Amino acid sequence: MAKLNFGGVEEEVVMREEFPLDKALETLKDETIAVIGYGVQGPGQSLNLKDNGFNVIVGQRSPSASWDKAVKDGWIPGENLFGIEEAAKRASIICYLLSDAAQIAVWENLKPHLTAGKALYFSHGFTVTYNNRSGIIPPNDVDVILVAPKGSGTSLRRMFLAGRGLNSSYAVHQDATGKARQRAIALGIGVGSGYLFETTFKKEVYSDLTGERGSLMGAIAGLFEAQYEVLRSRGHSPSEAFNETVEELTQSLMPLVAENGMDWMYANTSTTAQRGALDWKGKFKNAVLPVFNELYDSVAAGHEAQKSIDSNSQPDYREKLEEELKEIRESEMWRTGKVVRSLRPENPKNA
């Protein structure tokens, strides 16, 4: 493992240079990897593993839209695409990539196939950490490991095809065979990680739930809506309000942050923008810090997990979700966004 200095704190990480693909393939040369689920993470991880030369199969319920997507992606029924239980039976490593609610629903059918020496792999620590709520308690004679890419399965696949890697965390919850860590790292390399940093199942889910509800999705969406509403209420046009709120951030400024950091982005904007941003940064931090502490406390207490389990297990969850997404999609801000995106120069219609 490489020891790197992160902002003055030393941390051990696994780099692809020290654990190359050849080593990962050698580590798992006798393994059959079953990716169970073909929704958010399943497609990217399974296709990357396959393209990297691992022995991988997919397990998915049929008939379903996800089964059809797997077939469209090149998986062949009866050859490397099977029902969930059949795939789990054939595998020595079971990648449990169903949604959290689906993991709970399928668990009793999966358990008989978790025989001694196998590995049970997750990309989210949710159902294991909150096992008193999920009922998912793996048997003692299997490895329980995690690799969590820090992004969507779509991003993982796109970056892989572009020759890049998406950073991932990894964890060992249970080492029954003595090779759980090697299995986890090899899988992390196989799915296309840039580098791997160690965590625990509990820390992964705490940070993940906080991030999703916070700066990654919930907070940023609320921030967008608030600024857009203020600009519109003060007489600005939809186009101006959206461009100043979303388009400039996502298309101009965030790529600069990704390239070299926030200070570098500040240094490459106007002096007026620099001064204003620095003056107001602290006010926004002070305003939201109590909210983030409240959010983390809710995650740690299990309240967010219970809300997720309760809502996602409802038979009409998908219908209710669509109504909520429809409300966002049909708001003026995001209808404006659809038009703005269509006017970008790289759009084929504008070429």
Secondary structure, DSSP 4 states (H G I P E B T S, - for coil): -EEEEETTEEEEEEETTTS-HHHHHHHTTT--EEEE--SSSHHHHHHHHHHTT--EEEE--SSSHHHHHHHHTT--BTTTEE-HHHHHHH-SEEEE-S-HHHHHHHHHHHGGG--TT-EEEES-SHHHHTHHHH-----TTSEEEEEEESS-HHHHHHHHHTT----EEEEEEE-SSS-HHHHHHHHHHHTT-SEEEE--HHHHHHHHHHHHHTTTTHHHHHHHHHHHHHHHHTT--HHHHHIIIIIHIIIIIHHHHHHH-HHHHHHTS-HHHHHHHHHHHHHHHHHHHHHHHHHHHHHHTTHHHHHHHHHHTSTTHHHHHHHHHHHHHTSHHHHHHHHHHHTSTTSGGG-
